[in-house]
Amino acid sequence: MLAVIKTGGKQYKVAPGQKIKIEKLDIPEGEVVTFDEVLLIGDDKIVDIGSPLIEGAKVLGRVIKQGRGEKLVIFKFKPKKRYKVKKGHRQYLTEVEITDIKN
């Protein structure tokens, strides 16, 4: 069984037992999180596609940890103008383990 959920402005294909890193959620570690915006649910035989969402469908998960992603380096450069700017960024992330998909 798999599902496509929408959270943090992005879409993720998930299955039970899978761990995903998503945009930061203000939920403490160990708590249960419910994703209500389910776009697709499918298994070997049946695929249910929402328009745009599936009514009553939920994906349940458990927050494993809060953290930050790898550092990204932003470097701007303009030739012949002596212009160089170097910045770094680390995105806040939440790691979630998907426990159940309910239709």
N, CA, C and O atoms as a Tinker XYZ file with bonds, in Angstrom:
   412  protein
     1  N      0.851000   -1.168000    0.000000    73     2
     2  CA     0.000000    0.000000    0.000000    64     1     3
     3  C      0.895000    1.229000    0.000000    63     2     4     5
     4  O      1.897000    1.277000    0.714000    81     3
     5  N      0.535000    2.211000   -0.794000    73     3     6
     6  CA     1.273000    3.468000   -0.835000    64     5     7
     7  C      0.301000    4.618000   -0.942000    63     6     8     9
     8  O     -0.866000    4.440000   -1.292000    81     7
     9  N      0.804000    5.810000   -0.631000    73     7    10
    10  CA    -0.021000    7.012000   -0.699000    64     9    11
    11  C      0.856000    8.184000   -1.112000    63    10    12    13
    12  O      2.076000    8.147000   -0.957000    81    11
    13  N      0.225000    9.214000   -1.636000    73    11    14
    14  CA     0.907000   10.470000   -1.943000    64    13    15
    15  C      0.270000   11.528000   -1.050000    63    14    16    17
    16  O     -0.935000   11.771000   -1.115000    81    15
    17  N      1.105000   12.156000   -0.211000    73    15    18
    18  CA     0.608000   13.185000    0.704000    64    17    19
    19  C      1.217000   14.533000    0.343000    63    18    20    21
    20  O      2.238000   14.617000   -0.339000    81    19
    21  N      0.559000   15.579000    0.821000    73    19    22
    22  CA     1.035000   16.933000    0.572000    64    21    23
    23  C      1.272000   17.602000    1.922000    63    22    24    25
    24  O      0.365000   17.673000    2.751000    81    23
    25  N      2.499000   18.094000    2.143000    73    23    26
    26  CA     2.837000   18.808000    3.363000    64    25    27
    27  C      4.019000   19.723000    3.093000    63    26    28    29
    28  O      4.949000   19.361000    2.371000    81    27
    29  N      3.975000   20.899000    3.673000    73    27    30
    30  CA     5.073000   21.843000    3.505000    64    29    31
    31  C      5.247000   22.326000    2.080000    63    30    32    33
    32  O      6.350000   22.708000    1.689000    81    31
    33  N      4.168000   22.316000    1.289000    73    31    34
    34  CA     4.254000   22.767000   -0.093000    64    33    35
    35  C      4.865000   21.762000   -1.043000    63    34    36    37
    36  O      5.122000   22.083000   -2.204000    81    35
    37  N      5.105000   20.541000   -0.568000    73    35    38
    38  CA     5.699000   19.496000   -1.402000    64    37    39
    39  C      4.834000   18.246000   -1.332000    63    38    40    41
    40  O      3.990000   18.113000   -0.446000    81    39
    41  N      5.048000   17.335000   -2.269000    73    39    42
    42  CA     4.327000   16.071000   -2.291000    64    41    43
    43  C      5.312000   14.936000   -2.060000    63    42    44    45
    44  O      6.428000   14.956000   -2.580000    81    43
    45  N      4.892000   13.939000   -1.272000    73    43    46
    46  CA     5.751000   12.816000   -0.929000    64    45    47
    47  C      5.008000   11.515000   -1.178000    63    46    48    49
    48  O      3.834000   11.392000   -0.829000    81    47
    49  N      5.688000   10.538000   -1.782000    73    47    50
    50  CA     5.148000    9.191000   -1.949000    64    49    51
    51  C      5.606000    8.386000   -0.739000    63    50    52    53
    52  O      6.806000    8.246000   -0.505000    81    51
    53  N      4.652000    7.852000    0.035000    73    51    54
    54  CA     4.982000    7.189000    1.288000    64    53    55
    55  C      4.354000    5.805000    1.351000    63    54    56    57
    56  O      3.373000    5.518000    0.666000    81    55
    57  N      4.939000    4.953000    2.189000    73    55    58
    58  CA     4.431000    3.614000    2.461000    64    57    59
    59  C      4.651000    3.334000    3.946000    63    58    60    61
    60  O      5.543000    3.928000    4.551000    81    59
    61  N      3.861000    2.446000    4.546000    73    59    62
    62  CA     4.058000    2.138000    5.963000    64    61    63
    63  C      5.469000    1.613000    6.233000    63    62    64    65
    64  O      5.997000    0.791000    5.484000    81    63
    65  N      6.065000    2.106000    7.320000    73    63    66
    66  CA     7.428000    1.720000    7.687000    64    65    67
    67  C      8.502000    2.610000    7.097000    63    66    68    69
    68  O      9.670000    2.485000    7.468000    81    67
    69  N      8.146000    3.496000    6.197000    73    67    70
    70  CA     9.116000    4.375000    5.543000    64    69    71
    71  C      9.395000    5.598000    6.414000    63    70    72    73
    72  O      8.503000    6.099000    7.099000    81    71
    73  N     10.648000    6.075000    6.383000    73    71    74
    74  CA    11.029000    7.290000    7.093000    64    73    75
    75  C     11.258000    8.391000    6.074000    63    74    76    77
    76  O     11.954000    8.189000    5.080000    81    75
    77  N     10.665000    9.575000    6.323000    73    75    78
    78  CA    10.827000   10.699000    5.410000    64    77    79
    79  C     11.249000   11.930000    6.195000    63    78    80    81
    80  O     10.934000   12.067000    7.378000    81    79
    81  N     11.957000   12.813000    5.530000    73    79    82
    82  CA    12.330000   14.100000    6.105000    64    81    83
    83  C     11.508000   15.165000    5.407000    63    82    84    85
    84  O     11.562000   15.313000    4.186000    81    83
    85  N     10.736000   15.915000    6.208000    73    83    86
    86  CA     9.837000   16.921000    5.660000    64    85    87
    87  C     10.133000   18.269000    6.292000    63    86    88    89
    88  O     10.940000   18.365000    7.217000    81    87
    89  N      9.473000   19.318000    5.790000    73    87    90
    90  CA     9.601000   20.648000    6.380000    64    89    91
    91  C      9.222000   20.590000    7.849000    63    90    92    93
    92  O      8.407000   19.758000    8.250000    81    91
    93  N      9.801000   21.461000    8.649000    73    91    94
    94  CA     9.634000   21.425000   10.100000    64    93    95
    95  C      8.165000   21.520000   10.519000    63    94    96    97
    96  O      7.417000   22.379000   10.052000    81    95
    97  N      7.775000   20.601000   11.421000    73    95    98
    98  CA     6.466000   20.617000   12.058000    64    97    99
    99  C      6.676000   20.900000   13.542000    63    98   100   101
   100  O      7.628000   20.395000   14.136000    81    99
   101  N      5.800000   21.701000   14.148000    73    99   102
   102  CA     5.919000   22.027000   15.567000    64   101   103
   103  C      5.253000   20.950000   16.412000    63   102   104   105
   104  O      4.293000   21.220000   17.133000    81   103
   105  N      5.766000   19.732000   16.319000    73   103   106
   106  CA     5.254000   18.598000   17.073000    64   105   107
   107  C      6.449000   17.947000   17.772000    63   106   108   109
   108  O      7.460000   17.670000   17.126000    81   107
   109  N      6.348000   17.696000   19.096000    73   107   110
   110  CA     7.494000   17.112000   19.805000    64   109   111
   111  C      7.803000   15.688000   19.351000    63   110   112   113
   112  O      6.962000   15.010000   18.761000    81   111
   113  N      9.027000   15.252000   19.640000    73   111   114
   114  CA     9.465000   13.912000   19.268000    64   113   115
   115  C      8.627000   12.861000   19.986000    63   114   116   117
   116  O      8.282000   13.025000   21.156000    81   115
   117  N      8.301000   11.783000   19.281000    73   115   118
   118  CA     7.512000   10.700000   19.843000    64   117   119
   119  C      6.015000   10.867000   19.682000    63   118   120   121
   120  O      5.271000    9.914000   19.916000    81   119
   121  N      5.548000   12.041000   19.293000    73   119   122
   122  CA     4.109000   12.286000   19.130000    64   121   123
   123  C      3.632000   11.764000   17.774000    63   122   124   125
   124  O      4.425000   11.540000   16.859000    81   123
   125  N      2.317000   11.577000   17.672000    73   123   126
   126  CA     1.697000   11.106000   16.427000    64   125   127
   127  C      1.285000   12.307000   15.589000    63   126   128   129
   128  O      0.736000   13.279000   16.110000    81   127
   129  N      1.553000   12.236000   14.289000    73   127   130
   130  CA     1.161000   13.292000   13.367000    64   129   131
   131  C      0.215000   12.694000   12.331000    63   130   132   133
   132  O      0.421000   11.570000   11.874000    81   131
   133  N     -0.828000   13.448000   11.958000    73   131   134
   134  CA    -1.812000   12.999000   10.980000    64   133   135
   135  C     -1.744000   13.904000    9.761000    63   134   136   137
   136  O     -1.828000   15.127000    9.877000    81   135
   137  N     -1.593000   13.295000    8.595000    73   135   138
   138  CA    -1.595000   14.032000    7.337000    64   137   139
   139  C     -2.963000   13.841000    6.692000    63   138   140   141
   140  O     -3.320000   12.732000    6.295000    81   139
   141  N     -3.735000   14.938000    6.589000    73   139   142
   142  CA    -5.089000   14.866000    6.041000    64   141   143
   143  C     -5.134000   15.117000    4.537000    63   142   144   145
   144  O     -6.095000   14.725000    3.875000    81   143
   145  N     -4.107000   15.766000    3.992000    73   143   146
   146  CA    -4.094000   16.076000    2.563000    64   145   147
   147  C     -3.490000   14.897000    1.798000    63   146   148   149
   148  O     -2.292000   14.870000    1.517000    81   147
   149  N     -4.341000   13.924000    1.468000    73   147   150
   150  CA    -3.932000   12.722000    0.748000    64   149   151
   151  C     -4.404000   12.852000   -0.694000    63   150   152   153
   152  O     -5.594000   13.036000   -0.949000    81   151
   153  N     -3.477000   12.757000   -1.627000    73   151   154
   154  CA    -3.785000   12.939000   -3.045000    64   153   155
   155  C     -4.057000   11.626000   -3.771000    63   154   156   157
   156  O     -4.812000   11.598000   -4.743000    81   155
   157  N     -3.434000   10.519000   -3.292000    73   155   158
   158  CA    -3.555000    9.239000   -3.981000    64   157   159
   159  C     -3.334000    8.120000   -2.986000    63   158   160   161
   160  O     -2.468000    8.223000   -2.117000    81   159
   161  N     -4.107000    7.054000   -3.100000    73   159   162
   162  CA    -3.895000    5.830000   -2.326000    64   161   163
   163  C     -3.956000    4.674000   -3.309000    63   162   164   165
   164  O     -4.850000    4.613000   -4.153000    81   163
   165  N     -3.003000    3.759000   -3.198000    73   163   166
   166  CA    -2.993000    2.635000   -4.125000    64   165   167
   167  C     -2.331000    1.410000   -3.532000    63   166   168   169
   168  O     -1.534000    1.502000   -2.598000    81   167
   169  N     -2.680000    0.246000   -4.099000    73   167   170
   170  CA    -2.008000   -1.000000   -3.776000    64   169   171
   171  C     -1.872000   -1.802000   -5.061000    63   170   172   173
   172  O     -1.888000   -1.231000   -6.152000    81   171
   173  N     -1.740000   -3.115000   -4.944000    73   171   174
   174  CA    -1.510000   -3.943000   -6.130000    64   173   175
   175  C     -2.655000   -3.893000   -7.133000    63   174   176   177
   176  O     -2.423000   -3.947000   -8.341000    81   175
   177  N     -3.899000   -3.788000   -6.641000    73   175   178
   178  CA    -5.045000   -3.918000   -7.535000    64   177   179
   179  C     -5.820000   -2.632000   -7.767000    63   178   180   181
   180  O     -6.293000   -2.382000   -8.876000    81   179
   181  N     -5.955000   -1.801000   -6.709000    73   179   182
   182  CA    -6.827000   -0.635000   -6.791000    64   181   183
   183  C     -6.032000    0.644000   -6.556000    63   182   184   185
   184  O     -5.184000    0.703000   -5.666000    81   183
   185  N     -6.314000    1.669000   -7.363000    73   183   186
   186  CA    -5.716000    2.989000   -7.188000    64   185   187
   187  C     -6.849000    3.996000   -7.059000    63   186   188   189
   188  O     -7.730000    4.062000   -7.915000    81   187
   189  N     -6.823000    4.774000   -5.992000    73   187   190
   190  CA    -7.838000    5.797000   -5.746000    64   189   191
   191  C     -7.172000    7.163000   -5.865000    63   190   192   193
   192  O     -6.273000    7.490000   -5.089000    81   191
   193  N     -7.610000    7.954000   -6.832000    73   191   194
   194  CA    -7.025000    9.274000   -7.089000    64   193   195
   195  C     -8.032000   10.334000   -6.684000    63   194   196   197
   196  O     -9.197000   10.274000   -7.079000    81   195
   197  N     -7.591000   11.300000   -5.901000    73   195   198
   198  CA    -8.466000   12.380000   -5.466000    64   197   199
   199  C     -8.551000   13.479000   -6.491000    63   198   200   201
   200  O     -7.752000   13.552000   -7.425000    81   199
   201  N     -9.551000   14.348000   -6.299000    73   199   202
   202  CA    -9.677000   15.489000   -7.197000    64   201   203
   203  C     -9.976000   16.757000   -6.410000    63   202   204   205
   204  O    -11.145000   17.140000   -6.369000    81   203
   205  N     -9.049000   17.424000   -5.798000    73   203   206
   206  CA    -7.632000   17.095000   -5.687000    64   205   207
   207  C     -7.309000   16.205000   -4.493000    63   206   208   209
   208  O     -6.247000   15.582000   -4.482000    81   207
   209  N     -8.200000   16.115000   -3.462000    73   207   210
   210  CA    -7.914000   15.316000   -2.273000    64   209   211
   211  C     -8.916000   14.175000   -2.149000    63   210   212   213
   212  O    -10.024000   14.244000   -2.681000    81   211
   213  N     -8.506000   13.115000   -1.431000    73   211   214
   214  CA    -9.398000   12.000000   -1.147000    64   213   215
   215  C    -10.089000   12.299000    0.183000    63   214   216   217
   216  O     -9.426000   12.518000    1.197000    81   215
   217  N    -11.423000   12.307000    0.175000    73   215   218
   218  CA   -12.195000   12.622000    1.375000    64   217   219
   219  C    -12.076000   11.499000    2.400000    63   218   220   221
   220  O    -12.257000   10.330000    2.061000    81   219
   221  N    -11.775000   11.844000    3.644000    73   219   222
   222  CA   -11.711000   10.880000    4.740000    64   221   223
   223  C    -10.433000   10.076000    4.827000    63   222   224   225
   224  O    -10.276000    9.285000    5.757000    81   223
   225  N     -9.523000   10.246000    3.901000    73   223   226
   226  CA    -8.270000    9.496000    3.929000    64   225   227
   227  C     -7.273000   10.184000    4.853000    63   226   228   229
   228  O     -7.206000   11.411000    4.916000    81   227
   229  N     -6.499000    9.368000    5.569000    73   227   230
   230  CA    -5.489000    9.889000    6.490000    64   229   231
   231  C     -4.245000    9.027000    6.413000    63   230   232   233
   232  O     -4.312000    7.824000    6.160000    81   231
   233  N     -3.115000    9.664000    6.634000    73   231   234
   234  CA    -1.853000    8.957000    6.770000    64   233   235
   235  C     -1.317000    9.309000    8.148000    63   234   236   237
   236  O     -1.157000   10.484000    8.481000    81   235
   237  N     -1.039000    8.277000    8.950000    73   235   238
   238  CA    -0.550000    8.474000   10.305000    64   237   239
   239  C      0.947000    8.223000   10.365000    63   238   240   241
   240  O      1.467000    7.327000    9.701000    81   239
   241  N      1.630000    9.022000   11.165000    73   239   242
   242  CA     3.065000    8.870000   11.329000    64   241   243
   243  C      3.479000    9.221000   12.741000    63   242   244   245
   244  O      2.683000    9.736000   13.526000    81   243
   245  N      4.746000    8.936000   13.061000    73   243   246
   246  CA     5.297000    9.242000   14.373000    64   245   247
   247  C      6.560000   10.057000   14.167000    63   246   248   249
   248  O      7.419000    9.691000   13.365000    81   247
   249  N      6.675000   11.165000   14.893000    73   247   250
   250  CA     7.838000   12.035000   14.777000    64   249   251
   251  C      9.017000   11.351000   15.462000    63   250   252   253
   252  O      8.959000   11.035000   16.650000    81   251
   253  N     10.088000   11.128000   14.700000    73   251   254
   254  CA    11.280000   10.483000   15.252000    64   253   255
   255  C     12.219000   11.521000   15.839000    63   254   256   257
   256  O     12.659000   11.389000   16.981000    81   255
   257  N     12.532000   12.562000   15.058000    73   255   258
   258  CA    13.410000   13.606000   15.583000    64   257   259
   259  C     13.246000   14.903000   14.814000    63   258   260   261
   260  O     12.796000   14.925000   13.669000    81   259
   261  N     13.622000   15.978000   15.478000    73   259   262
   262  CA    13.681000   17.306000   14.865000    64   261   263
   263  C     15.155000   17.595000   14.601000    63   262   264   265
   264  O     16.008000   17.238000   15.414000    81   263
   265  N     15.462000   18.228000   13.488000    73   263   266
   266  CA    16.863000   18.509000   13.184000    64   265   267
   267  C     16.994000   19.499000   12.049000    63   266   268   269
   268  O     16.053000   20.199000   11.675000    81   267
   269  N     18.207000   19.527000   11.516000    73   267   270
   270  CA    18.495000   20.412000   10.392000    64   269   271
   271  C     19.173000   19.619000    9.298000    63   270   272   273
   272  O     19.848000   18.622000    9.553000    81   271
   273  N     18.978000   20.080000    8.070000    73   271   274
   274  CA    19.567000   19.414000    6.920000    64   273   275
   275  C     21.017000   19.812000    6.726000    63   274   276   277
   276  O     21.600000   20.518000    7.549000    81   275
   277  N     21.587000   19.352000    5.632000    73   275   278
   278  CA    22.970000   19.685000    5.310000    64   277   279
   279  C     23.082000   21.151000    4.912000    63   278   280   281
   280  O     22.109000   21.771000    4.484000    81   279
   281  N     24.286000   21.690000    5.062000    73   279   282
   282  CA    24.509000   23.092000    4.733000    64   281   283
   283  C     24.579000   23.276000    3.219000    63   282   284   285
   284  O     25.284000   22.549000    2.519000    81   283
   285  N     23.839000   24.254000    2.737000    73   283   286
   286  CA    23.888000   24.643000    1.335000    64   285   287
   287  C     24.680000   25.941000    1.238000    63   286   288   289
   288  O     24.484000   26.852000    2.043000    81   287
   289  N     25.564000   26.028000    0.266000    73   287   290
   290  CA    26.366000   27.234000    0.067000    64   289   291
   291  C     25.786000   28.012000   -1.099000    63   290   292   293
   292  O     25.631000   27.490000   -2.203000    81   291
   293  N     25.468000   29.278000   -0.830000    73   291   294
   294  CA    24.949000   30.169000   -1.856000    64   293   295
   295  C     26.077000   31.132000   -2.210000    63   294   296   297
   296  O     26.536000   31.886000   -1.352000    81   295
   297  N     26.522000   31.115000   -3.452000    73   295   298
   298  CA    27.641000   31.955000   -3.866000    64   297   299
   299  C     27.220000   32.779000   -5.074000    63   298   300   301
   300  O     26.854000   32.232000   -6.115000    81   299
   301  N     27.274000   34.107000   -4.926000    73   299   302
   302  CA    26.943000   35.016000   -6.021000    64   301   303
   303  C     28.234000   35.661000   -6.507000    63   302   304   305
   304  O     29.111000   36.012000   -5.717000    81   303
   305  N     28.329000   35.809000   -7.827000    73   303   306
   306  CA    29.555000   36.336000   -8.416000    64   305   307
   307  C     29.211000   37.076000   -9.700000    63   306   308   309
   308  O     28.454000   36.576000  -10.532000    81   307
   309  N     29.774000   38.270000   -9.855000    73   307   310
   310  CA    29.628000   39.016000  -11.105000    64   309   311
   311  C     31.017000   39.310000  -11.635000    63   310   312   313
   312  O     31.806000   39.988000  -10.978000    81   311
   313  N     31.320000   38.803000  -12.820000    73   311   314
   314  CA    32.666000   38.986000  -13.354000    64   313   315
   315  C     32.979000   40.458000  -13.657000    63   314   316   317
   316  O     32.104000   41.224000  -14.061000    81   315
   317  N     34.215000   40.823000  -13.456000    73   315   318
   318  CA    34.767000   42.152000  -13.767000    64   317   319
   319  C     34.165000   43.266000  -12.908000    63   318   320   321
   320  O     34.344000   44.442000  -13.225000    81   319
   321  N     33.461000   42.928000  -11.839000    73   319   322
   322  CA    32.835000   43.955000  -11.006000    64   321   323
   323  C     33.291000   43.886000   -9.542000    63   322   324   325
   324  O     32.852000   44.694000   -8.723000    81   323
   325  N     34.160000   42.939000   -9.209000    73   323   326
   326  CA    34.638000   42.731000   -7.830000    64   325   327
   327  C     33.492000   42.467000   -6.863000    63   326   328   329
   328  O     33.506000   42.938000   -5.726000    81   327
   329  N     32.509000   41.716000   -7.319000    73   327   330
   330  CA    31.342000   41.406000   -6.509000    64   329   331
   331  C     31.319000   39.917000   -6.211000    63   330   332   333
   332  O     31.186000   39.095000   -7.118000    81   331
   333  N     31.449000   39.575000   -4.930000    73   331   334
   334  CA    31.363000   38.186000   -4.486000    64   333   335
   335  C     30.613000   38.164000   -3.162000    63   334   336   337
   336  O     30.934000   38.933000   -2.256000    81   335
   337  N     29.620000   37.292000   -3.039000    73   335   338
   338  CA    28.876000   37.116000   -1.802000    64   337   339
   339  C     28.748000   35.620000   -1.543000    63   338   340   341
   340  O     28.312000   34.865000   -2.412000    81   339
   341  N     29.133000   35.197000   -0.331000    73   339   342
   342  CA    29.024000   33.784000    0.038000    64   341   343
   343  C     28.157000   33.681000    1.291000    63   342   344   345
   344  O     28.448000   34.300000    2.314000    81   343
   345  N     27.079000   32.882000    1.195000    73   343   346
   346  CA    26.162000   32.668000    2.308000    64   345   347
   347  C     25.915000   31.177000    2.475000    63   346   348   349
   348  O     26.115000   30.396000    1.545000    81   347
   349  N     25.483000   30.794000    3.657000    73   347   350
   350  CA    25.133000   29.402000    3.928000    64   349   351
   351  C     23.732000   29.311000    4.481000    63   350   352   353
   352  O     23.196000   30.279000    5.021000    81   351
   353  N     23.134000   28.118000    4.339000    73   351   354
   354  CA    21.767000   27.918000    4.823000    64   353   355
   355  C     21.595000   26.460000    5.234000    63   354   356   357
   356  O     22.036000   25.552000    4.530000    81   355
   357  N     20.946000   26.242000    6.386000    73   355   358
   358  CA    20.570000   24.890000    6.825000    64   357   359
   359  C     19.080000   24.891000    7.130000    63   358   360   361
   360  O     18.614000   25.637000    7.991000    81   359
   361  N     18.339000   24.054000    6.422000    73   359   362
   362  CA    16.888000   23.985000    6.563000    64   361   363
   363  C     16.502000   23.168000    7.788000    63   362   364   365
   364  O     17.102000   22.126000    8.050000    81   363
   365  N     15.509000   23.629000    8.541000    73   363   366
   366  CA    14.964000   22.862000    9.661000    64   365   367
   367  C     14.083000   21.748000    9.107000    63   366   368   369
   368  O     13.231000   21.993000    8.252000    81   367
   369  N     14.289000   20.510000    9.598000    73   367   370
   370  CA    13.569000   19.351000    9.093000    64   369   371
   371  C     12.990000   18.539000   10.251000    63   370   372   373
   372  O     13.481000   18.600000   11.378000    81   371
   373  N     11.947000   17.786000    9.953000    73   371   374
   374  CA    11.341000   16.842000   10.881000    64   373   375
   375  C     11.390000   15.471000   10.227000    63   374   376   377
   376  O     10.960000   15.308000    9.085000    81   375
   377  N     11.917000   14.477000   10.952000    73   375   378
   378  CA    11.947000   13.110000   10.430000    64   377   379
   379  C     10.732000   12.371000   10.973000    63   378   380   381
   380  O     10.513000   12.319000   12.183000    81   379
   381  N      9.939000   11.798000   10.059000    73   379   382
   382  CA     8.686000   11.131000   10.409000    64   381   383
   383  C      8.721000    9.700000    9.881000    63   382   384   385
   384  O      9.133000    9.454000    8.747000    81   383
   385  N      8.284000    8.761000   10.718000    73   383   386
   386  CA     8.117000    7.371000   10.274000    64   385   387
   387  C      6.632000    7.135000   10.036000    63   386   388   389
   388  O      5.816000    7.341000   10.934000    81   387
   389  N      6.281000    6.705000    8.829000    73   387   390
   390  CA     4.886000    6.449000    8.468000    64   389   391
   391  C      4.460000    5.132000    9.112000    63   390   392   393
   392  O      5.119000    4.106000    8.938000    81   391
   393  N      3.343000    5.167000    9.863000    73   391   394
   394  CA     2.885000    3.965000   10.556000    64   393   395
   395  C      1.672000    3.327000    9.896000    63   394   396   397
   396  O      1.568000    2.101000    9.861000    81   395
   397  N      0.743000    4.140000    9.366000    73   395   398
   398  CA    -0.496000    3.556000    8.840000    64   397   399
   399  C     -1.100000    4.469000    7.779000    63   398   400   401
   400  O     -0.944000    5.689000    7.822000    81   399
   401  N     -1.798000    3.844000    6.818000    73   399   402
   402  CA    -2.545000    4.566000    5.789000    64   401   403
   403  C     -3.998000    4.139000    5.902000    63   402   404   405
   404  O     -4.315000    2.961000    5.735000    81   403
   405  N     -4.889000    5.096000    6.187000    73   403   406
   406  CA    -6.315000    4.790000    6.354000    64   405   407
   407  C     -7.118000    5.426000    5.235000    63   406   408   409
   408  O     -6.897000    6.584000    4.881000    81   407
   409  N     -8.038000    4.676000    4.686000    73   407   410
   410  CA    -8.865000    5.173000    3.594000    64   409   411
   411  C    -10.266000    5.439000    4.067000    63   410   412
   412  O    -11.113000    5.865000    3.282000    81   411
